[in-house]
Amino acid sequence: MSITITNADVGSVELEGGKFDPNSLITVGGAVTLLAGTILARDSGSLKYVPFVKGGSTNENGIPKAVLTYPITSGGAGDVAATPLVGGSVKEDRLIIDADGDNSNVDNAVLDQLRAYGITPVPVQQLAELDNQ
């Protein structure tokens, strides 16, 4: 008999006090799924959201200003309607840099930038999550 451990993901990105930017557009470069927790920047030319690029310097794409709280999918390049979180508390471990697909490069500099724009990343221990992997 072999035992299989399955973790149920029951958490969300947002913790509390969420402020959202309704009817926003996110510009993507091709067919893509942006995961819940993806950090977004705001393009200084179009004023539309784009995936945050750590160290980016093109039209302010390196300044994190919003976070997706649910996944969005695009079939191709263009704009996708969304309502990103622009203020409040989020779970730090759920933040994602799109280019990485995870939080491996979400460091203190990125967290400080988010705080500067009213998004407070909070370290949270998910009690429903098994830790015996």
VEXDREN-2710 file (C-alpha; in Angstrom, 1 decimal):
% VEXDREN-2710
k/r/px/py/pz
1/MET/0.0/0.0/0.0
2/SER/1.4/3.4/-0.9
3/ILE/0.2/6.6/0.7
4/THR/-0.4/9.7/-1.5
5/ILE/-0.4/13.1/0.1
6/THR/-2.6/15.7/-1.6
7/ASN/-2.7/19.3/-0.5
8/ALA/-6.0/21.1/-1.0
9/ASP/-5.5/24.7/-1.9
10/VAL/-8.3/26.4/0.1
11/GLY/-6.8/29.9/0.3
12/SER/-7.1/33.1/-1.6
13/VAL/-4.6/35.8/-2.3
14/GLU/-6.5/38.6/-0.6
15/LEU/-6.6/38.8/3.2
16/GLU/-8.6/41.9/4.0
17/GLY/-9.4/45.5/3.2
18/GLY/-9.2/44.8/-0.6
19/LYS/-9.6/47.8/-2.8
20/PHE/-10.1/47.0/-6.5
21/ASP/-9.8/48.7/-9.8
22/PRO/-13.0/47.6/-11.6
23/ASN/-13.3/47.4/-15.4
24/SER/-9.6/47.5/-15.9
25/LEU/-7.6/46.1/-18.9
26/ILE/-4.5/44.0/-18.8
27/THR/-2.4/43.9/-21.9
28/VAL/-0.8/40.6/-22.7
29/GLY/1.6/39.7/-25.4
30/GLY/0.1/36.4/-26.5
31/ALA/-1.9/33.3/-25.4
32/VAL/-1.4/33.2/-21.6
33/THR/-2.9/32.4/-18.3
34/LEU/-2.1/34.8/-15.5
35/LEU/-2.4/33.1/-12.2
36/ALA/-4.1/34.4/-9.1
37/GLY/-1.4/36.3/-7.2
38/THR/0.3/37.7/-10.3
39/ILE/1.8/41.1/-9.7
40/LEU/0.9/43.8/-12.2
41/ALA/2.4/47.1/-13.2
42/ARG/0.7/49.9/-15.0
43/ASP/2.0/50.9/-18.4
44/SER/2.8/54.6/-18.3
45/GLY/1.8/55.1/-22.0
46/SER/-1.5/53.2/-22.3
47/LEU/-2.4/53.3/-18.5
48/LYS/-3.4/49.6/-18.8
49/TYR/-2.0/46.9/-16.5
50/VAL/0.8/44.6/-17.7
51/PRO/2.6/41.8/-16.0
52/PHE/5.2/43.1/-13.6
53/VAL/8.8/42.6/-14.7
54/LYS/11.3/42.5/-11.9
55/GLY/14.0/45.1/-12.8
56/GLY/11.9/46.2/-15.8
57/SER/12.3/49.7/-17.1
58/THR/10.0/49.9/-20.1
59/ASN/7.0/52.2/-19.4
60/GLU/7.1/51.5/-15.7
61/ASN/6.7/47.8/-16.1
62/GLY/9.1/47.3/-13.1
63/ILE/6.9/49.1/-10.6
64/PRO/4.3/46.8/-9.0
65/LYS/0.9/48.5/-8.5
66/ALA/-1.7/45.7/-8.5
67/VAL/-2.3/42.0/-7.8
68/LEU/-4.7/39.6/-9.5
69/THR/-6.9/37.8/-7.1
70/TYR/-8.2/35.3/-9.6
71/PRO/-6.7/33.7/-12.8
72/ILE/-7.3/35.2/-16.2
73/THR/-6.8/33.6/-19.6
74/SER/-6.1/35.2/-23.0
75/GLY/-6.3/33.3/-26.3
76/GLY/-3.9/35.8/-27.9
77/ALA/-2.2/39.1/-27.7
78/GLY/-4.3/42.1/-26.7
79/ASP/-6.3/43.3/-23.7
80/VAL/-8.2/41.2/-21.2
81/ALA/-10.8/42.7/-18.8
82/ALA/-10.1/42.2/-15.1
83/THR/-10.5/43.7/-11.7
84/PRO/-7.1/43.7/-9.9
85/LEU/-6.5/44.4/-6.3
86/VAL/-4.9/47.8/-5.8
87/GLY/-5.0/48.1/-2.0
88/GLY/-5.3/46.0/1.1
89/SER/-3.5/43.0/2.5
90/VAL/-2.4/39.9/0.5
91/LYS/-0.8/36.7/1.4
92/GLU/2.9/37.1/0.8
93/ASP/3.5/33.5/-0.3
94/ARG/0.8/33.7/-3.0
95/LEU/2.4/36.5/-4.9
96/ILE/3.7/35.6/-8.3
97/ILE/6.0/37.1/-10.9
98/ASP/4.6/36.1/-14.2
99/ALA/8.0/35.5/-15.9
100/ASP/8.9/33.0/-13.1
101/GLY/5.4/31.4/-12.7
102/ASP/6.0/31.4/-8.9
103/ASN/7.2/33.6/-6.0
104/SER/10.9/32.6/-6.1
105/ASN/12.0/36.1/-7.0
106/VAL/9.5/38.0/-4.8
107/ASP/12.1/39.6/-2.5
108/ASN/12.0/42.4/0.1
109/ALA/12.5/45.0/-2.6
110/VAL/9.4/43.9/-4.5
111/LEU/7.4/43.6/-1.2
112/ASP/8.5/47.2/-0.3
113/GLN/7.4/48.5/-3.7
114/LEU/4.0/46.9/-3.2
115/ARG/3.7/48.5/0.2
116/ALA/4.5/51.9/-1.3
117/TYR/1.4/51.5/-3.4
118/GLY/-0.9/50.4/-0.6
119/ILE/-0.7/46.7/-1.0
120/THR/0.5/45.0/2.2
121/PRO/2.0/41.5/1.8
122/VAL/1.6/39.5/5.0
123/PRO/3.4/36.3/5.8
124/VAL/0.7/33.7/6.6
125/GLN/0.9/30.1/7.8
126/GLN/-1.9/28.1/6.0
127/LEU/-3.1/25.8/8.8
128/ALA/-5.1/23.6/6.4
129/GLU/-1.9/22.9/4.4
130/LEU/0.0/19.7/5.2
131/ASP/3.7/20.2/6.0
132/ASN/4.8/16.6/5.9
133/GLN/5.8/16.3/2.3
END
